[in-house]
Amino acid sequence: MRKRRRWSRLIAVIALAWLCSALWQAYKPLPPGIGVEGPWRAADDAAFLADRTFVDAGGERRSEQAIFDAAFAMIARAERWIVIDMFLFNDFGGVALRPLSRELTDALLARKSARPDLRIALVTDPINTVYGGQHSERLEQLAAAGAEVVITELAVLRASNPAWSGLWSLCCRWLGNDPDGGWLPNPFGDGKITLRSWLALPNFRANHRKTLVTDDGDGWRALVTSANPHDASSAHGNVALAFSGDAALDLIASEAAVARFSGVAVDGLPAAPSAGPPPEGARVRVLTEGAIGRALVRTIDAAKPGESLDLAVFYLSDRDVIDALKAARSRGVALRVLLDPNEDAFGRKKNGVPNRQVARELVATGIDVRWCDTHGEQCHAKLLLHRSADHATLIVGSANFTRRNLDDLNLETSVQFLADATHPAMRDAARWFDAQWNNPDGRIYSADYARHADDGWLRRLWYRFGEATGFSTW
């Protein structure tokens, strides 16, 4: 009996420690620089870019790419600084349309060789080393060439899966890792990884940003996108906004904050000027983490009867966004929602959660929903476009419309762009969405809602449970 009591007390102490750790991981203070809503800045030379994958009239899958071509052109012009943050920067897994990770590495190395005084600050996620369990040839090459490589310290962020992160922070975080000690299969590709890497995976934390800033003559040019330099992602559909001006320096400030809390002091980064009154004409502002979600809901709430909202996103599950969409429909806003069917993940089949469950809910309220017609690739855009008779608002970037992406959990960067509806970038964004929706010229981009309609109650339950608790990959 006494021995049983001792075991009961020990279990109770462990359970209490686990609970306290989980609560701390879920609610601990955020490091400075998270959830930033930047000032409005003049947007010079703003351009909407897209990577398109479609099936042609002959039934062949084809791809037209623009985003990384624009990124490589920016890199080739840089003289003083390249500041880049990319989530997936590797050649792990799946069939590649294009070796983007090698192309980006080569572009950075070539420019550094041509301009030895050029400073390169590269921020990335530890997934590219499988959380310390493998070497990254790409990152090691760049570091050897003089780039300042920052592996984001994810443990300072709040936990999106606190039940696991609470235990992991007690038992396993302090063990470190060994890139030469792997003996278990790598879930992302070739080679072996450690048990410690496997234990880090279910934290589901990420620096999910995708940004690039370079000097461009006397000014600065920026690119904010949903696209990764990841070989197996190279056929994905993606979108981006490129622009020049002081908002690019706001992006640099947001990356400097990540470097600081990751323990890397990148000296000499250019500072953003103080913000003045909102400029006239086309303007842009940087949004990170929770500020993205707030801007999305405000934009949807601002749509008036007779105006239009177009949404295209890889994951849609955030309840605030969903409720705002339903409210917009009820007051007479014209809504079109284009979703990935959540069917493919680098050669693995998925079960359609959460998009098919959310689509069912939206269709029940009268919202038009279509599916991207994917064939192994993903419909990876993250876009909201609000149009009235004379003005438009565009939000694009890295953030999916989920709790993990919009609630100060993942690191995310998007931008909000305001301009006349006739601005070339707005026209291009609208044309892109119209093409995705209407399948013109024999190009098949999307399919009717009925193709992937799902009424299964178990998957609806799993969506709600996963979104609320973080026990999910979205």
C-alpha positions, 0 to 999 in steps of 0.5 A: 500500500505504501509503495502504491501511494509513492507511485501515485504521488510520483505520477501526480507530480509528473502530471502536474509538472506536465500540465504546468509546462503545457500551460506555460508553453501555450501562454508564455510571453512572446519575444519582441517583434512578434505580431507586428502591424507595420505602418502604411508605406508608399508602394512603388513598382508593385507587381503581382506574381504567380506560379501556375500549374494546370492541365492543358487541353490535351490532358497534360500537366503544365507549369508556368513560373514567375516567383523565383525568377523574379527573386533571382533577378533581385539577387543578381542586382544586389550590391550591399544586402540580401536579407532572406527568410525561407521556410522550406529550403531543401531537396527533401522528398517527392518528385521535383519539377525544378531544383529550386533549392540548388538554384537559390543556393547557386544564385546567392553564391554567385552574387557573393562571389561577384560582390565579396562585400555583399552581406547576406543574412539568411533566416530559416527553419530548423526543419531543413536540418530535421531539427538538428538531426542532419547536415544541410549541404545548402546552408553549410555552403552558404555559411562557408561563403560568408552568409550569416545563417540564422536557424530560428530558435522555435522554442521561444515561441508559444506552442501550437500543440501544448500537450506535446510541447509541455512534455517535450520541454521537460524531457527532451528539449535539453538533450540537443541533437547530433547531425552525425548520430542518425539511425532512424528513417528521415520522414522527409527524404533520404538519410537517417535522423535521431530519435531526438529529431522525431521527438521534436516533430510533433511540436508543429512549431515553424518559422513559416515565412517566405520573404526576400529583401535586396538593395536596388540602386539607392532603394530597396526591393522586397518580395513576399510570397507563399512559395518555398525554394523546396524542390518537391514544392516546385510544381505548387501554385503560389502567389507573391507581391513584389514592391519597392520602398520603405516597407522593405525596411520594415521587413528587414526589421521583422527579420532582425527580431527573429535573428535576435531571439535566435541568438544571432546579432546581425550587425549593420542592418539598415533601419526603417525610417519613422512612419509619417502620415499614410501616403496617398495612392498605392500603399503597402504594409507588413503584417506578421503573425496575429496581425495577419489574422486581424487584417483579414477579418477587418478586410472581410468585415469592411466589404459592403453589399455588392462588393466582392471578396475572392479567397484562395488558400491552401488551408482554411480553418480559422473560426474568426475568418470563417465567421466573417465570411459567413457574415459577409455573405449574409449582408450581400457581398459576392464571395468566391472561395478557392481551396486546395482539396487537401489531397496530396502531400509529397507523394502521400495521400491526405484525408481532406481535413480541414478544407472539405469540412469547412467548404461544406459549412460555407456552401451551406450558407450560400458561398460559392466554393471551388477546388483546385484541380491538383494532380500531385501538386498543391494549391499553395496560395494564401490570398484575399482580394477585396474589390469595390467599384474604385478601390481594392485590397490585397493580402498575400504572403506565407500565412494559411488561414488557420489558428496556427498561422494567425494566432501568434504561433508560427512565424508568418509574414504577409503584406496588405496592399491598397490601391485603385482597382485599376492598378496593374498589380490589382488587375493581375491579381483579379485576372489570376483569380478569374482564370483559376475560377473559370478555366479559360482557354482550355486550361483546367485550374479548378473543379466544382465543389461536388468533386470533393464534397465530404459529409463525413461527421468523423472528419468534421469532428477531427477538424474541430478537435485538431483546430482547437487543440493543435493536434494537427499538421495544419 
